[in-house]
Amino acid sequence: MTKYREIIRLTGLGFSQRNIMASCGVAQKTVVKVQKRARELNLAWPLDDSMTDSKLEGILFPREAKASPSKRMPDFAYIRKELLRNGVSKKLLWTEYMEDCRANGEEPLMYSQFCYHIQLDEQKHRATMHISRKPGEQVEVDWAGDPATLIDPDTGEILKAYIFVGVMTYSQYAYVEAFLDMKQKSWIAAHVHMYEYFGGVAKILVPDNCKTAVIHNGGWKDQQINETYQEMAEHYGTAIIPARVRAPKDKPNAEGTVGVISTWITAALRDEQFFSLAELNRAIRSKLELFNHKLFQKKEGSRISLFLEEEKPFLTPLPATRFELADWKQATVQFNYHISIEKMLYSVPYEYIKKKVDVRVTEHTIEIFYNHNRIASHRRLTGRPGQYSTITEHMPQDHQRYLEWNGDRFRKWAERIGINTYTVVNAILTSKPVEQQTYRSCMGLLKLAEKYSDSRLEAACKKALSFTASPSYKSISNILATGADQTGPSENGSGNTKQKAKGITRGADYYRR
């Protein structure tokens, strides 16, 4: 029952229509209607105690007060229960009510009277406030209750295909797509495809309370949104406001469209056979276009015309890139300042060696976080396992200096030491098909100069060149380690015969290693 007495009281106290709506749980048109009739009848606060809401209803709206006593009233408890089921409408329940009345020789209510009394019963059990939506403000999403089916071409098995429905609240423009499951990946993909179909993003997203959307819903003041779902919302710049538990009127368009979709799309395809999800979705898309172009019964235009003319201009533009579904992993930074993800290695700043980090893995990117702060980002590697993605800034300073060396710089360094060192370095640099393959050996010669001195390195190179034109880093290292650079033959050919024989015994092949 509408709170007529309270509306008149609050009006007399000077409350605004918005506050009266919220307090009495009625729509604005109800407040306006009651205020207008009260003024016409000179009804003002204070009212006599005998003026109950029932009496006020008869005074304010005598023709709508009650049905004829001779007419059978509906079973309101049964109607409330049936209206919660998918596909059940007031029109259907009225038709069944009419048939039952005629079978029992009773006079039924007209459809308008039937709906009116159902509305009164709803107001008795739960007051609701109508909130009109602005164009482009809100989209409602849900899974349809009844799945479609398709046939596995290999086994002949009947598979369920779950129907996702998204509805723009203002225009009722809809998006529908089938998936083989209702898991996170399908849920996110459905939203991505929906936004691309709409060509923009609504400011508010109203989902159902499935686990892929809401982990915990204790009301608007106590909600925990699924982490991945929240990431998607942030990517598209929209706000998630889940429907309250057991509150279908929080998303009436999705709830209503689910039933209509079940009739116009799912049921319309019931006699057709589909052997792949793509085939089913092509058929759904064809029916969806017809559905969105279907003319309204009680107003001009169609869903698509209303959407294109009045709603789409208010949508937020799509971001430059699609949202990518992410997996979260943990990893420990190795001593080489890299982490291993699916057998590929990605660098992080060396300061985080031995730290545990969180890794966000998408199809194309690797993002690394420490204490919720992003410390590194890489393009995801593919192909041969064991590949490295290394960012120079992540390396210690001495490691960065190594990267600064190239063939010309190695030659200039060697030239300053001596002609023999230059000859050896040049020979090493040209020994591989790719010059960079030799940098490690050249850097090794640098380390030998630091360990033994420039003069001994020059002598060792001269010694090695006396045996081969292409000495290796290993041969130079062995000469210095054994001191052979200090005991070599004199320039006139005389020297320690034993030492010389020892050197010749190893052979030239030894120094090529």
C-alpha positions in Angstrom: 0.0 0.0 0.0 1.3 3.5 -0.9 2.0 5.6 2.1 -0.5 8.4 1.2 -0.6 9.7 4.8 3.1 10.0 5.1 3.4 11.7 1.6 0.9 14.3 2.8 2.7 14.7 6.1 6.1 15.2 4.6 4.7 17.6 2.0 3.2 19.7 4.8 6.6 19.8 6.5 8.2 21.2 3.4 10.3 18.1 2.4 11.5 17.9 -1.2 10.0 15.3 -3.7 13.4 13.5 -3.7 13.4 13.1 0.1 9.7 12.0 0.1 10.6 9.4 -2.6 13.4 8.0 -0.6 11.4 8.0 2.7 8.2 6.4 1.3 9.8 4.1 -1.3 7.8 5.4 -4.2 8.5 6.8 -7.6 8.5 10.6 -8.3 5.3 10.3 -10.4 3.5 8.8 -7.4 4.6 11.7 -5.2 3.5 14.3 -7.8 0.2 12.5 -8.4 -0.7 12.3 -4.6 0.3 16.0 -4.0 -1.8 17.1 -7.0 -4.9 15.2 -5.8 -4.5 16.4 -2.2 -4.4 20.0 -3.4 -7.5 19.5 -5.5 -9.3 18.0 -2.5 -7.9 20.5 0.1 -6.3 17.7 2.0 -3.4 19.0 4.1 -1.5 18.1 7.2 -2.5 17.6 10.0 -5.0 14.9 9.1 -7.5 13.2 11.4 -6.2 9.9 13.0 -9.0 8.0 11.3 -7.6 8.9 7.8 -5.6 5.7 7.2 -3.8 5.0 3.9 -6.7 2.8 2.8 -9.3 5.6 3.4 -7.0 8.1 1.7 -6.7 5.8 -1.3 -10.5 5.7 -1.7 -10.7 9.5 -1.4 -7.8 10.4 -3.6 -8.3 7.7 -6.3 -11.8 6.2 -6.0 -11.9 4.5 -9.4 -8.6 2.7 -8.7 -9.3 1.8 -5.1 -10.7 -1.7 -5.4 -11.9 -4.2 -7.9 -15.4 -5.3 -8.1 -16.2 -7.8 -5.2 -17.6 -10.2 -7.8 -14.2 -10.5 -9.5 -11.7 -13.1 -8.4 -8.5 -11.7 -7.0 -5.2 -13.3 -8.0 -3.0 -15.5 -5.8 -0.4 -12.9 -5.0 2.0 -15.3 -3.1 2.1 -17.6 -6.2 2.6 -14.6 -8.6 5.5 -13.3 -6.5 7.2 -16.7 -6.6 6.6 -17.2 -10.4 7.8 -13.8 -11.4 11.3 -14.7 -10.0 11.6 -17.5 -12.6 13.3 -16.9 -16.0 10.9 -16.2 -18.8 7.8 -15.7 -16.7 5.9 -12.4 -17.3 2.8 -10.8 -15.9 1.2 -11.3 -19.3 1.7 -15.0 -19.1 0.5 -15.2 -15.5 -2.6 -13.2 -16.4 -3.4 -15.5 -19.3 -3.2 -18.5 -17.0 -5.3 -16.7 -14.4 -7.9 -15.9 -17.1 -8.1 -19.6 -18.1 -8.5 -20.7 -14.5 -11.3 -18.2 -13.9 -13.2 -19.3 -16.9 -12.8 -23.0 -16.0 -14.3 -22.2 -12.6 -17.0 -19.9 -13.9 -15.5 -16.8 -12.1 -15.2 -13.3 -13.5 -11.6 -12.3 -14.0 -9.8 -9.0 -13.7 -8.8 -7.1 -16.8 -5.1 -7.1 -17.6 -4.7 -3.5 -16.4 -6.5 -4.2 -13.1 -4.4 -7.4 -12.7 -1.2 -5.5 -13.0 -2.4 -2.7 -10.7 -3.2 -5.1 -7.9 0.1 -6.9 -8.4 1.8 -3.6 -8.0 -0.1 -2.9 -4.8 1.0 -6.3 -3.4 4.6 -5.6 -4.3 4.5 -2.2 -2.5 3.2 -4.0 0.6 6.1 -6.5 0.7 8.9 -4.2 -0.4 9.0 -0.6 -1.1 11.1 0.4 -4.0 12.3 3.7 -5.5 12.4 4.2 -9.2 15.7 5.7 -10.4 15.6 7.0 -13.9 18.9 6.5 -15.8 20.6 8.9 -18.1 21.8 8.0 -21.6 25.1 6.1 -21.5 25.2 5.9 -17.7 24.7 2.2 -17.0 25.0 -1.2 -18.5 23.6 -4.4 -16.8 25.1 -7.8 -17.4 24.1 -11.3 -16.5 24.2 -15.0 -17.6 20.9 -16.2 -19.0 19.3 -18.9 -17.0 18.8 -21.4 -19.8 21.8 -22.5 -21.8 21.8 -23.2 -25.5 23.3 -26.5 -26.9 25.7 -27.6 -29.6 27.0 -31.0 -30.8 30.6 -32.1 -30.5 31.4 -33.1 -34.1 34.0 -35.7 -33.0 32.0 -37.5 -30.3 28.4 -36.5 -30.9 28.2 -35.3 -27.3 25.6 -32.6 -26.5 27.4 -29.6 -25.0 26.0 -26.7 -23.1 26.6 -23.1 -24.3 26.0 -20.4 -21.7 24.5 -17.2 -22.8 25.9 -13.8 -21.7 23.6 -10.8 -21.9 24.5 -7.1 -21.6 21.9 -4.4 -21.8 22.2 -0.6 -21.9 19.8 0.6 -19.3 18.5 3.6 -21.1 17.9 2.3 -24.7 17.7 -1.4 -23.8 20.2 -2.1 -26.6 21.5 -5.6 -26.0 24.6 -7.7 -26.6 24.5 -11.5 -26.5 27.2 -14.1 -26.9 27.6 -17.8 -26.1 30.5 -19.4 -24.2 31.3 -23.0 -23.3 31.6 -22.1 -19.6 31.0 -19.3 -17.1 34.6 -19.1 -15.9 36.7 -15.9 -15.4 38.2 -16.0 -18.9 34.8 -16.2 -20.6 33.3 -13.6 -18.3 36.0 -11.0 -19.1 36.0 -11.9 -22.8 32.2 -11.3 -22.9 32.7 -7.8 -21.5 35.5 -6.9 -23.9 33.4 -8.0 -26.8 30.3 -6.2 -25.5 32.2 -2.9 -25.2 33.5 -3.3 -28.7 30.0 -4.1 -30.0 28.6 -0.9 -28.3 31.6 1.1 -29.5 32.1 2.7 -26.1 31.8 2.2 -22.3 29.0 3.1 -19.9 29.9 4.9 -16.7 28.4 2.2 -14.4 28.6 -1.6 -14.7 25.9 -3.6 -12.8 26.7 -7.3 -12.7 25.0 -10.2 -11.0 26.6 -11.8 -7.9 28.6 -14.6 -9.6 32.0 -15.3 -8.3 33.7 -14.0 -11.4 32.3 -10.6 -10.5 31.8 -10.4 -6.7 33.8 -12.4 -4.1 31.6 -11.1 -1.3 28.5 -9.0 -1.3 27.1 -7.9 2.1 25.3 -4.9 0.6 26.5 -1.7 -1.0 28.6 -0.9 2.1 30.3 -4.3 2.3 31.4 -5.6 -1.1 34.5 -7.3 -2.4 34.9 -7.2 -6.2 36.9 -9.9 -8.0 40.4 -8.6 -8.5 40.6 -9.3 -12.2 37.1 -7.9 -12.8 38.2 -4.7 -11.0 41.3 -4.5 -13.2 39.1 -4.7 -16.2 36.8 -2.0 -14.9 39.8 0.3 -14.3 41.1 -0.4 -17.8 37.8 0.7 -19.3 37.2 3.6 -16.9 33.9 2.3 -15.5 32.6 1.7 -12.0 31.3 -1.7 -10.8 28.1 -1.5 -8.7 26.9 -5.1 -8.1 23.2 -5.8 -7.7 22.2 -6.6 -4.2 21.6 -10.2 -3.4 18.0 -11.3 -4.2 17.3 -7.9 -5.6 16.4 -8.3 -9.3 15.1 -4.7 -9.6 18.7 -3.5 -9.1 19.2 -4.7 -12.7 15.6 -4.8 -14.2 16.7 -4.5 -17.8 19.1 -7.4 -17.7 16.5 -9.5 -15.8 13.8 -8.6 -18.3 15.9 -8.9 -21.4 17.2 -12.3 -20.3 13.6 -13.6 -20.6 13.0 -11.8 -23.9 16.4 -13.1 -25.2 15.3 -16.6 -24.2 12.3 -16.2 -26.4 13.6 -14.3 -29.4 17.1 -15.9 -29.7 17.6 -19.1 -27.7 14.1 -20.5 -28.2 14.1 -19.4 -31.9 17.2 -21.5 -32.5 15.9 -24.5 -30.6 15.3 -26.7 -33.7 18.7 -25.9 -35.3 21.9 -27.9 -34.8 25.3 -26.3 -34.3 28.6 -28.1 -34.4 30.9 -25.4 -33.1 30.7 -22.4 -30.8 31.5 -20.0 -33.7 28.6 -21.4 -35.7 26.2 -20.9 -32.8 27.4 -17.3 -32.2 27.0 -16.4 -35.9 23.3 -17.5 -35.6 23.0 -15.6 -32.3 24.4 -12.5 -33.8 21.9 -12.7 -36.7 19.0 -13.0 -34.2 20.5 -10.3 -32.1 20.4 -7.8 -35.0 16.8 -8.6 -35.6 16.0 -8.2 -31.9 17.7 -4.8 -31.6 16.0 -3.5 -34.8 12.6 -4.7 -33.6 10.2 -1.7 -33.1 9.0 -0.9 -29.6 5.3 -1.6 -28.8 4.6 1.5 -26.6 7.0 4.1 -28.1 8.5 5.1 -31.3 11.7 3.6 -32.7 13.7 0.6 -31.8 16.5 -0.3 -29.4 19.2 0.5 -32.0 17.7 3.8 -33.1 17.4 5.0 -29.5 20.9 3.8 -28.8 22.5 5.5 -31.8 20.6 8.7 -31.5 20.5 9.3 -27.8 22.8 7.0 -25.9 26.0 6.2 -27.9 27.2 9.9 -28.0 27.4 9.8 -24.1 29.5 6.6 -24.0 33.2 6.9 -22.9 35.5 6.1 -25.9 37.2 2.7 -25.9 40.8 2.6 -24.7 43.6 2.3 -27.2 44.2 -1.4 -26.3 42.0 -4.3 -25.4 42.0 -5.5 -21.8 44.1 -8.6 -21.4 43.2 -11.3 -18.9 46.1 -11.8 -16.5 47.4 -14.6 -14.4 49.2 -13.8 -11.2 52.3 -15.7 -10.2 55.1 -15.5 -7.6 58.8 -15.7 -8.3 62.1 -15.2 -6.5 64.8 -12.9 -8.1 67.9 -15.0 -8.9 71.5 -13.9 -8.4 71.6 -12.9 -12.1 68.8 -10.4 -11.3 66.3 -12.3 -13.4 63.1 -14.2 -12.6 62.0 -17.3 -14.4 58.4 -17.4 -15.8 57.4 -20.4 -17.9 61.0 -21.1 -18.7 61.8 -17.6 -19.9 63.9 -15.1 -17.9 63.1 -11.5 -17.3 65.3 -8.9 -15.6 64.5 -6.8 -12.5 66.6 -4.1 -10.8 69.5 -5.9 -9.2 68.6 -4.5 -5.8 65.8 -7.0 -5.6 68.1 -10.1 -5.7 66.6 -12.9 -3.5 63.3 -10.9 -3.0 59.9 -12.6 -3.7 58.0 -10.6 -6.3 54.4 -10.8 -7.8 54.2 -11.3 -11.5 51.2 -10.3 -13.7 51.3 -12.5 -16.8 49.2 -11.6 -19.9 49.3 -12.9 -23.4 51.7 -10.2 -24.5 53.3 -8.7 -21.3 55.1 -9.6 -18.1 54.7 -7.1 -15.2 56.7 -7.5 -12.0 55.6 -6.0 -8.7 57.2 -5.7 -5.3 55.0 -4.6 -2.3 52.3 -3.6 -4.9 54.7 -1.3 -6.8 55.6 -2.2 -10.4 59.4 -2.5 -10.7 59.7 -3.9 -14.2 57.8 -4.6 -17.4 58.7 -6.8 -20.4 57.2 -7.9 -23.6 56.4 -11.7 -23.1 58.9 -14.0 -24.8 57.8 -16.8 -27.0 59.5 -19.7 -28.8 62.7 -21.4 -27.6 62.9 -21.9 -23.7 65.7 -20.2 -21.9 65.6 -16.8 -23.6 66.5 -13.6 -21.7 64.8 -10.3 -21.7 67.3 -7.9 -20.0 66.9 -4.2 -19.5 70.3 -2.4 -19.2 69.2 -0.2 -16.3 68.5 -3.3 -14.2 72.2 -4.3 -14.3 74.9 -3.4 -11.8 77.3 -0.6 -13.0 80.2 -3.0 -13.8 77.8 -5.2 -15.8 76.6 -2.2 -17.7 80.1 -1.2 -18.6 80.6 -4.6 -20.2 77.7 -3.8 -22.6 79.3 -0.5 -23.6 82.2 -2.4 -25.3 82.3 -3.2 -29.0 84.8 -4.3 -31.6 86.3 -0.9 -32.3 86.8 -0.2 -28.6 88.4 -3.6 -28.0 90.9 -2.9 -30.9 91.8 0.6 -29.6 92.4 -0.9 -26.1 94.6 -3.6 -27.5 96.5 -1.2 -29.7 97.6 0.8 -26.6 99.1 -2.3 -25.0 101.0 -3.5 -28.0 101.0 -4.8 -31.6 100.9 -8.5 -30.4 97.8 -7.9 -28.2 96.2 -6.0 -31.1 96.9 -8.9 -33.4 95.4 -11.4 -31.0 92.3 -9.3 -30.3 91.7 -8.7 -34.0 92.1 -12.4 -34.7 89.5 -13.2 -31.9 87.0 -10.6 -33.2 87.1 -12.1 -36.7 87.0 -15.8 -35.6 83.1 -16.0 -35.3 80.4 -15.3 -37.9 78.9 -12.7 -35.5 81.3 -10.4 -33.8 79.3 -10.1 -30.6 80.0 -13.8 -30.0 83.6 -13.0 -29.3 83.1 -10.1 -26.8 83.3 -12.4 -23.8 86.7 -13.7 -24.9 87.9 -10.1 -25.4 86.6 -9.1 -22.1 88.5 -12.0 -20.6 91.8 -10.5 -22.0 90.9 -7.3 -20.3 90.7 -9.1 -17.0 94.0 -10.8 -17.7 95.7 -7.4 -18.2 94.3 -6.3 -14.8 95.5 -9.5 -13.1 99.0 -9.9 -14.7 99.9 -6.4 -16.2 99.8 -5.0 -19.7 103.5 -6.0 -20.4 102.9 -9.7 -19.5 99.8 -9.8 -21.6 101.7 -8.4 -24.5 104.5 -11.0 -24.0 101.9 -13.8 -23.7 100.2 -12.7 -27.0 103.6 -12.7 -28.7 104.3 -16.2 -27.4 101.0 -17.5 -28.6 101.4 -15.9 -32.1 104.7 -17.7 -32.5 102.7 -21.0 -32.5 99.5 -19.9 -34.4 98.0 -17.0 -36.2 94.7 -17.4 -34.4 95.3 -17.8 -30.7 92.4 -18.2 -28.3 91.7 -16.6 -24.9 92.3 -20.0 -23.3 95.8 -20.3 -24.8 96.7 -16.8 -23.6 95.4 -17.5 -20.1 97.4 -20.8 -19.9 100.6 -19.1 -21.0 100.2 -16.5 -18.2 99.1 -19.0 -15.6 102.2 -21.2 -16.3 104.6 -18.2 -16.6 105.5 -19.3 -20.1 105.5 -15.6 -21.2 108.6 -15.1 -19.0 110.6 -18.1 -20.1 110.3 -17.9 -23.9 113.2 -18.2 -26.4 115.5 -15.3 -27.0 115.4 -13.2 -30.2 118.6 -14.9 -31.6 117.0 -18.3 -31.2 119.0 -19.5 -28.2 117.3 -20.3 -24.9 116.2 -22.9 -22.6 116.0 -26.0 -24.7 114.0 -27.9 -22.1 111.4 -25.2 -21.8 111.3 -24.7 -25.6 110.8 -28.5 -26.1 108.1 -28.4 -23.5 106.3 -25.8 -25.4 106.7 -27.5 -28.8 105.5 -30.8 -27.4 102.0 -29.4 -26.8 101.6 -28.5 -30.4 100.0 -25.7 -32.2 96.5 -27.1 -31.9 96.6 -26.6 -28.2 96.8 -22.9 -28.6 93.8 -22.8 -30.9 91.5 -24.0 -28.2 
